[in-house]
Amino acid sequence: MTAVTEPRIKPSEPSLLRSGSLTLWMFGFCLIAGAITLNWPSTPSYDPWSWLIWGREILHGHLTIAGGSSWKPLPVLFTTVFALFGSAQPYLWLIVARAGALMASLMAAKLTARIVLRMVAQRRPAGWLAQLPPWQRAAALAPVVLAAALALLGSGFTPTYPVPMMLGYSEGFTFGLALIAVERAWDGHHRQAFAIGLLPCLDRPELWFLWMPYGLWLIWRERRGWRGWRGWRGWRAWLPVLTVLGGIALMLALWVVPQVLGGRSATGLVTHARHNHSVHSAVNSAFPFWTELSHVIWPLVVERVEAAALLLIAVTAVLLVRARRRLGGWREAVRANGPQATAALAGVVGFGWWLGISIETQIGFAGNTRYTIFGVLLVYIAGASAYAWAAIALAQLAGRLPLARAAAARRLGATGALMALVFLFVPGWFAHRLPSVSSIRVALRYQAQLREGYAGLIKRAGGPAKLLACGSVMTDNYEVTMLAWYLDVPIPRVQALPHTLETAQGPNVVVQAGGTSDTPDDLGPSPVQMGFWEEGWLAANGSHYTIRQQYPVTLFTDCSTHSTT
């Protein structure tokens, strides 16, 4: 039986969307936007302060990787360079982290727009879009605009995403780089894609399971031009192999070697991550996998987007099976349904990423929501493409007139607007799921007030040297890294809160981080703990603190000789 083939029509897609220069311009815009956001209250959080300290220590020729967060080579590469600029180091990292988070959402929108453009152009003559008058072209692009807007706003305002990224966490920047690498691979620039993709592997180890097989495939792909395995005899044949394997080796070395030199074991990445989670983590539940997947991850994306992504995957699978029977092979089937297959693949990898994070939680890792963002971005790409595909299908059902006619363009515009209304109001208004700009600012303002309080009180107490001369230093667990940065000491020099009250003497210096307006009693150390230290097991052993305050922080100092723990 002879396979039936369909003519392959080149998708109508502006060359600007396929160019790497647009990506560079987008990142330049994101850097400017990141710098502008410094007008808001701005400060890093716990993990970023660790990376800032380690970057400064590397610049000064010593490194102590103990306490703090997990070691991550990617952000430390930046913070080491930024340490050259002294007190500006935290702000420079915040610009990069915030720019990367915005870039991730923009890349999700760009990839979605490219997929939907190819859907609109399916089985249409090349250059059809450019032949339309401007207003008709704008109407025909309504599904593209709808899908790109859903991907951009949905991913950018994912709950628990804006605030951590504004506080300097690296996942937004990391997954933005990952999407850039994915796009370069999509466009056939595989060597560029592999090189770019190694960078996010320096932040999230989960990406190793995607990128290492890609590197091996790249070696196999290069081998096809060697006239069989005899090509191994020439040095040119070894160049791509050495490039891929050298990149992987360098990536692994950046993970392991600094940890060993910094005093942590080679397995510190695993052991620290498995024991460094909050009491509220899903890992502490009876069934961590299901708790993480159903209660932590699934609510991050609007349900109608998740449902649309799952429906797109199912419909695409049916189309591919039917096309394979008609055309005689899977490759031909994928070519005939390229945009839909691309969107479905994004959804499959996105949901698979969520399953992977849930499995990690089951075996003892933290399962923080920011780890899931890569899956969020991909699910939004698939779900947004599904809404646009529905709009295109409705336009096709409405009539069979050639697309170049005004009536056809109006149909695409009308169905695009209709699907936008369906998204907004079926089953109900969805905006309550998104964090508001004001709520983001409130969270950032409190964190910035903590930082200002720590810095101000250290200065009022005579500076870091005078405080350190008193003796031991302690603060709230989540502020240890910030205090260590301001005191310019390794992280272990600052003690976290004790697990019990049964300590006879308090530390010489205590920095008490105040609670938010919603939790005014959420103090670390608590008033009970402070009272215990001041009274002591015996009156002679009690601490006698001098108190200084700057909202929401209180500084207790006792430089007497008897208080030396």
N, C-alpha and C positions, 0 to 999 in steps of 0.2 A: 504494500500500500504506500503510495507516494504522499509524503507530507505536504500539506497545503501551507504556503507561506504568504504572509501579508506584507505589503510594501512598508519599509521602515521610513517614517517621515521624521526628519530632524525637528525636534521641539523648537517652537518659537519662543526664544528666551533672550532678552537683551544681553549683549556681551558684557555690559557693565556688571551684571549680577554674578558672572562667572569669573571676573577678574580679581586677582589678589589685591590690586590697588584699592578697590572699594573696601576690602577688609581692613587695610591699613588706615584708610581715612576714618572708618568707623571706630577703630581703636583710638585714633587721635582725638576724635570727638568725645569718646568715653573718658579719656584722661583729663580733658578740659572739664567735663561734667564732674568727674571725681574731685578735681581741685576746687570747683565752685562749691561743692557740698561741705567743704571745710568751714564755710560760713555758718553751718549748723554746729551745735555742740558736738565735738568730735573727740573720740578717744579709742584706743584699742581695748580689747578685752583680754581674758586670761591667756588663751593660747597665743595670740599675737604678741603679747608682752614677752612670752618665752622666746619666740623667734627673734624679737628685737634684742633681747639680752644675749642670745647665742651669737647673733650677727656682730654685736659689739665685742664680745669676747674673742671671736675669730679674728677680727681686725686687730685686736691688741695682742694676739699670739697665744691665747690660752682659751680652753673650752671646757666647761663643766656641764655635762648633760645629766643632771639629776634633779628630781622634782620637776615642777612645771608640767608642760604638755608633752605630747608625743613628738619625737623628732620628725621634721619634714624638710627635706632638702630644698624644695622649690622656694618657699618663702624666705628661708635663711639665705639663699643666694642673693635675694634682693636686700634683705635687711643688713647683710654684711657690707654691701656697697653703700647703702644709705647711712650706715654708721659713720661714714666719712663726714657727714653733715651734722654731727653732734645732736643737739636737742631737736633738730628737724626730722630726725630719723623716724619717729612714729607717724608724723604727718605724711611723709613721703610714702610709707607703706600703706597708709590709709587711702591715699590717692590711687595706688595701684590696685588694691583690693576692691575698692568701690568701682573703679573703672572696669575691672574684670567681671564683676557681678553684673554690671549693666551690659557689658559685651556679651555675656552668656545669653541674656534675654534677646538682645539684638540678633545674635547668630541664630537663635531658635526661630525668630521672625523671618530672617532672611532665608533660611533653609525651607521653611514652610511656604514662603512666597514662591520660591523656585519650584517646589513640588506642584503647587496649585497652578502656576503658569503653564507647566507641562500638561496638567490635566485639562486646562482650558484649550490648549493647542492640539490636543490629541486628534488625529485624523483630519487635521486642517492643513491647508497649503502653507508652506514656509513663508514667513513674512506677512502673514495675514493681519497681525495686530498693527503693524506699521502702516498698513493701507487704510485703516479706519480714520475718519475725522476725529479730532481730539475729544469731543464730547462722547462719541460712540466708544472710543477707546477707553475712556474713563468708566463708562457703564460696563463694558466688557470685563474690566479689571475688578469689579466689585467683589467677586468671590476671593480674589487674591488679597485685596485689602482686608476683607473680613478675617481670613485665616491668619494673616500676618499680625493683625491687631490682637486676636485671641491669644496667639502664641506669645506675643510681647507682653501684654498686660497680665495675662494669666500667670506666666512664669515669673515675671518681675514682682508681682504682688502675692506670690505664694506665701501662706502663713509660715512664720518663723524663718523666712528667707531674707527680707530686707534688713532687719535689725542686726542679725549676726554678720551679714556682709558689710554693713556700715561700720560695725565694730572691728573690722579688720580680719575676719576669718577668710581663709584662702579658697574655699570650695567654689565660689562663683568664678574667680579668676581661673581656677584649674579647669572647670568644666567648659568655660568659654574657649580656652585653648583646645580642649578636646573636640569641640564642635568645629573649630577652624580646621583641625586635622582631618575630621570626617569630611568636610567639604572639599579639601584638597584631594583626598582619596577619591571622592565622588567624581571630581573633574579629571581624574587620571594622573595627578601629580603625586605618585605614590612615594617617591623618595622624600619629597617635601613633607608629605603627610606623616611618614614614619618619624622624621626628625622632629617635627612639631609635637607629635603625639608622645614623644619621650618626656617632654616637659611636664604634662599633667601626671605622668607616672611617677614623678618625683614628689607628688603630694598625696595621691590616693592609690594605695597598693592594689585595690580592686581592678584598676585599669590594666594591670599587668596581664590579666587573663584575656583581655581583648587585644592588647598591643603586641605581646610576644608572638602569638600565632600569626598576627598580621606581618610581623617581621619575617617569620619563617616562610610565609606565603610569598613575600617579596623576593626572598632568595630563590625560591622555586620558579617564580616568574622570570627572573633574570636568567636562570639556567636554560630556558627554552631557546635562547639565542646562542648557545655555546656548541651547537652541533653534537648534542649528547653530552655524556659525562666526560668525554675527552677534553672538553673545554676547560676543565679544572687545571690543566697543565699550564695555562697562560696566566700571568699575573693579573691581567685585566679581569679575568673571570673571578678571581678571588676578591676584587675590590668591593663589590656590593655585599659579599659575605662578611668581610672584615668590617665594613661600615655598620651593618646591622648588629653583628655580634659585639663589636666594640661599643656601640651605643648602649646595648643592653648591659654590658659589663660596667660601663661608666655609671649607668643609672643605679645598678646594684651597689657599686662602690660608694656612691654618694649617700646611700641609705645606711650602709654598714660601717664604713671606716670612721666617719665622724663620731658615731656612737661609741665605738671602741676607744678612740682617742679621748673622748670626753668622759670616760669612766663608766659608761653603761655597756652591758654585754651586747654581743652581736645579735642576740635574740630579744633585745630590749624593745624593739618595735612591737613584737607580739605580746610580751609579758606586760609592758606598761599599758598598752591599749586595752588589754583584758581586765585590768584592775583599776583603770582610771575612768570611772563613770559615776554619775550622781545616784542618789538613792531613788530618784524618780525614774530612772532608766527602765525600759521594758525588760532588760536583762534580769531584773529582780522579780518578775512576775512568774506565775506558775507555768505558763507556756509562752516563753519569750518570742518565739517565731510568730505566733498568731497575734500576740499583743502588739508587736512592732508593725506587722503588716496591716492589721485591721484598725488599730487605734492610733497609731503614730503616722504611718505612711499614707494610707488611703485617704484620710481627710485633707491631705495637702493639696490635692487637685480637685477642682469642682467635679461633682459626680457626673454631670452631663458630658463633660469632656472625656472622662474615663470610659463612660458608656459608649460614646461615639468612637473612641479609639478601638475598643474591643469589637464593635460592630464593623468598623473598617477592616480590621484584621480578618474577621470571619468572612465577610463578603469577598475580600481580595483572595482569600484562600480558595473559595469556590470558583472565582473567575480564573485563577491560575490553573486549577485542575481541568476546567472545561477547555481553556486555551491550549493546554498541553495535548489533550485528546485531538483537538482540531488541527494544531500546527505541528505535532509530532515530537515535541521536546520541551523540557523545562526552560531552556535558554530562550527559545522563541516565545514561550508563554510570558516570561518576564519582560521581554522586549515589547511585546504587544500591550502589556499593562504596566509599563515602567513606573509612572508616577505613583500609582496605587501600591505597587510592590515596595517602592521606596518608603512611602508613608507607613505601610504595614510593618516593614522591617524596623523602622524607628519605634513603633509601638511595642513590638515584640522585645526589642532590646531594653526599652524603658521599663516594661513590666518585669522582665527578667532581672534587671538591675535591682528593683525593689525586692524581688525574691532573694537575691544574693545578700542584700543588706539584712534581711530578716533572718537568713540562715546564720550570718555572722552574729547576730544578736542571740540566737539560740545557743551558740557555742561560747558565749561569754563576752562579746565585744559590746561597746556602748550603744550602738544603733542611733546615734544622734541624727536629727532630721536633716542637718545640712549634708550628710553623706548621701542622701537620697536625691539630691537636686539634679544629678545627671539623668536619673530616671524621670523626674518631673519634666525636665526640658523635652525629652524625647516623647513622653506621653502627650504633652501639649502639641508637639509637632504633628503627631498622628491624629489627635482629636480635632485640632483646628482644621487639618486637611480634610477630615471627614465631613465637617460642616460645609466646607467649600465644595467638596465633591457632590454633596446633596444639592447644593444650589445649582451646580452645573447640570446635574441630572434632571432637575426640575425644568431648567431652561430648555433642555433637549426634548423633554416630554411635551412642553408647551407648543412646540411646532418644529417643522423640519426645514425652515427657510435657511438659505446660506448665511453663515455667520457674518459675512461682510455687510449685510443689510442692516439698516437702522433698527428694524423690528427685533432682530436677533440680539443686537447689543442691548436693547432695552430689556429684553427678557433676562439676560444675564444680570443686569443691574437690579431688576425687580426681584429676582430670586435670591440674589446676594443680600438685599435688604431684608427680604422675608426670613432668611435663615439667621440673620442678625437678631431679628425680633424673636425668633424661636429660641435662640440661645439665651436671650435676656429674660424671657418671660415663661418659658416652658421647662420645668414645671412651675417656676416662680422666679421672682427677682433674685439675682445671685450676688449682688454686690456686698451683702452682709458677710460673705465668706472672706472678703479681702481686707487686709489691714489698712487702716486709714493713714494718711500722711501725718495727721496730728498724733496718732498713737505711736508712730515711728519716732517722731520728734520727742515725745515725752520720754520714751525709753532711752533715747540717746542723751537727752538732757540729764537724766539721773546719773548715767554712767560718767558723763563729763563732770558732773558735780563731785562725784567720788574722786575722780582724778585731781580736780582742782583742790579738794580738801586735803588729800594726801600730800600734794606738792606744797601747798601753803603751810600746812602744819610742820612739815620737815624744815622749811625755811625759818618759821618762827621759833623752832626749837634750837636753832643754831646751825643747821645744816646736817648733811649725812654723817660727816666725820664725828660730830659731837654725839649724835644719837648712837652710832655704832660703838663709841667709847663707853657707853653706859653698860653694855653687855648684850644679853639676848634680846631678840626682836620677834614679835609675833603679831599676826593679823588674821583676818578672815581668810578661809581657805581659797576663795576665788580672787582675792586681791594680793596673794603672795607674790606673784610675778610682777605686778605693777610696783609694789613697794621695793622689790629687789632691783628693779630698773632704776627707780629714783635714788636708791641708796648706792647704786653702782657696785653691787656685790653679786656673787653667784646665788642662784635661787635657793640652794640649801641653807644659806646663811639666815634666811627668814623662815621662822617656824610657822606651820599651819596650826589651826586650833587643835587642842587635845581631844581625844575621843571620850575622855571621862573627866570629871571634876577633881579627881583624887590626886592632885599635885599640891605639895605643901607650900610652894612658893610660886608666885607669878613671874613672868618674864620681866626684864628691866624696861622694855619698851613695848607698849601695846597700842596698835592702831585699830580702833573700833570702827567698822564700816556700818553706817546707819541703814535702816530699812527704807523702802519706798513709802510713798504716802498711803499706799494700799496695805502695807505691812509694816507699820511703824515700830513694832516690837521685834522685827527680824534683824537683830543686831549680832555682829560677830566681832569679838566674843560677847556673849550675852551678859546682861546686868548680873545674873546669878553667878556666872563664872567670875566676873570682875569682883563681886563682893566676896567670893570664896578666897580669891587671891589676896585681897586686902586684909581679911581677917586671919588667914593662914590656919594651920592646925594648932599652932601656938601663937599667942600674940606677938612674941618676939620674932617669929618668922614671917609675919605679915608684911605685905608690900605697902609702901606709903607713896602713892602716885601723885605727881603734879599733873593737873588736867588742863588741856587746851582743846578748844573746839572750833571747827569750821564746818558748817553744815554741808553734808550729812556725816561728817567724820569727827571722831574724838580721839585725841592723842593722850595716852597715859605714859608718863616717864617716871622712873625711880632709879636714880644713879647711885644709890647708897651701896655700900660695900657688901651688906648682908644679902642683897637680892641679886644673885648671880647665876640663876639657873638658865 
